[in-house]
Amino acid sequence: MENVTAREGKSVDVRAAIAAERRELADLLDTLRTDQWNERSLCAGWRVRDVAAHMSMGFRRSLPTLLGELVKARGSLHRMTDRVARRDAAAHSPAELADFLRDNAHHPWTPPVGGFRAALGHDVVHGLDITVALGLGRRVPEDRLRILLDDIRPSSLRFFGADLHGVRLCAEDLDWSYGSGSTLVGAAQDLLLVAYGRALPEGRLRGEPSARFTRFGEAA
């Protein structure tokens, strides 16, 4: 019974973290200039507005509707999410996109795999796709980062296409590391992005393997 209670407590903590993250990101989106909404994000091929639209897709569409979109995309989840994000980004104003997050802070949506921890990862990483690309300097609270960092596994790295073979991630702002090999040093939230398959702007990572995970020509 104690183990079940502990697990339930952790689930409540994760859901509270999700709600806080969505509200904070909504407030941040409200501050963006018009030109920033059209800037390139860290999420390959998407502008800031496309990422923001994608983040609320699960709140606004039922499962049958999404399955219908998947059929239209000939079974490609990537093609489906890309098409829906671009369409929604064009159909909704920046204020509406921010409100979708704020109004659904407690929505119980989760990705197909991973439960509420995966939902938190979805929100945190896509938020960083926006804020890091724009150089805004937002810091994700430590408790949320630790939930996600502690959940990194070889299976999750494969899912997000992150090749960390021969690389040891070492956070400079938290007592945390992962893997073995040549050391890659950076802020914990930047290393989380690496583990989710992102390439970062120049100057955010240090160590011999840093070039593998850097998007050159962009500083933030």
N, C-alpha and C positions, 0 to 999 in steps of 0.2 A: 504493500500500500504506500510506503514511503517513496518508492521509486516512481510510482504513478503520479503521486502528488508533486514530486519534483519536476517531472516532465510537464505536467499541466501548468506549473508555475512558470517554467521556461517558455511555454507556448504563449501564456498571457504577456510575458515580458516582450517577446518578439512582436506580438500584435500591437503592443503599445509603441514599440520602436517604429513599426511601419506607419502608424497613424501620425506620429510626430514627424517622421521624415517627409511624408506627403504634405503635411501642413507647411513645414518649413520650405520645401521646394516650391509650393504654390506661392508663398510670400515672395520668394526670390524671383520667380518668373514674373510677378507683377512689377518688378523693378527694371526689367530689361527694356532697352531701347528698341525701336522698330528694326533697326539694322541688325541688332544682335540676334533677333529671331531667325534671320536668314543666314547667319554664319554657319560654317561647317562645324559639326560636332566631332567627337572622337568615334562615334558609331559610324562605321564605314558607309559612305554614300548618303548619309542623312544630315540635314540641317538641324539646327536647334529646334525649330518648330515641328519637324518630323518626329524627333525623339519625344518631345512633350506630348504629341498626339498619340504616339504608340504607348506611352506609359499608362494612359487611361482606357485603352482599347478593351481590356477585360471587364471594365466597369460598365461600359456603354453598350456592349453587344452580348447577346445571349449565346450559349454554346451552340444551339442549332444554327444561328446566324453565322458564327465563325466557321462551323463545319461547311456551310454553304460556300463561304468565301474560300475555304481550303479546296473545295471541289473545283471552283472557278480557276484556282491557281494550279490545277492539275496535280494536287497532292503535295506541292512544295510549301512547307511552312514559311521558309524565308521569303518566297515570292508573295505569299499571302500577306504576311505582316508588312512587307515593304509597300505593297499596293495600298493596303488599308491606311497605313500611316501617312502616306503622301496625300491620299484622298481626304483624310480627316484634317490634315494640316491646312489644306486649301479651303476646307469647308467651315472651319471654326476660327474665331478671332483669338489673339493671344490671351485676352481676358477670359474667354470661355475655356481655353486649354488649361489655364491656371485653376479655374474654378472646378473643373472636372476632378483634379487632384484633391483640392481642398474639401469639396463636398463628399468625396468618397474616401476620406481618411480612414474610416473604419470598415470599408468594404472588405468582405471575406475572400475576395479573389486570390487564387494562387495559380502559379504555372502548372502545367500537366504533371511535372515531377518536382519534388522537393518541398512541398508544403509552404508554411509561412516563412521559413528561413529563405526559401527561394524567392518568395514575394519581396522580402526585405532586400535581398540581393538585387532583384530587378529594379527596385526603386533607387537604391543607393548608387548602383553602377550607372544607371541611365542619368541620374542626377549629376554624377561626376562627368559623364560624357558631355554634359552641357557646361558645367562650371569650370572644369579644367580647360576645355577648348576655348572658353571665353576669358580665361585668366582671372577669374573672379576671387580665387583664394578662399572659397568656402571650405571649412573643416567639418567633416562628418564626425559626430560625437563618438568618443572612444568605445562606449558600450555597444553601439551598432557595428562598428568596425570589428570588434572582437568576435561577435556572433558570426560574422561572415568569414573572417580570417580563420577561425577555428574550424570552419566547415569545409575548407579547401581539401580536396582529395584528388588522387589521380583521375578518377572518373569525371569529376567536375572540370578538371583541366582539359581532358579530352573533349568534353561536351562543348566547351567554349573555344576550342582550337588553340589553347595556350601550350606552347612547347617549352617546358622548363627543364628539359634534359640537361644535366650538368650544371644547373644553376641553383644557387641558394639565395632565396629572398631574405633580406635582413632589414627590418624596419629601423629607422633612425629615431623615431619618436615613440615607439612602444617596445616593450620587451617581447618581441615576436620574431620568429624566423621559420622558414619552411624550405625543405629540400636539401640537397647537398651538391657541392661543386663550387664553381667560381661565384663569388659573392656579388649580388646585385643589391645596392643600397638605395633606399628612398623612403619617403613618407609612407606610412602604413596604407593610406588610401590610394596612393599611386601604385604600390605593389599589389593591392587588391585589383586594380585595373589591369595590371599585367596578367594576373591569374585569370582574369575574364577575357583575355585575348586582345586587349587594347594596345595600340602603339601610342606612346606619350610624346608631347612636345619636348623639344630639346631642353636640357638643363635640369630635368626633374629626377633623373636617375644617375647613379654613379657606380663605377665598377667595370671590370673588363667586359662583361656581357651587355652593357647598357645599350650599345648600338643596335642590338637585336630587337630591342623593345622601344626604339625611339623613332618618332616621325620627324624626319629632318626638314629644316626650312621653316619650322614653326616654333616660336618661343612662347611660353606662358608662365 
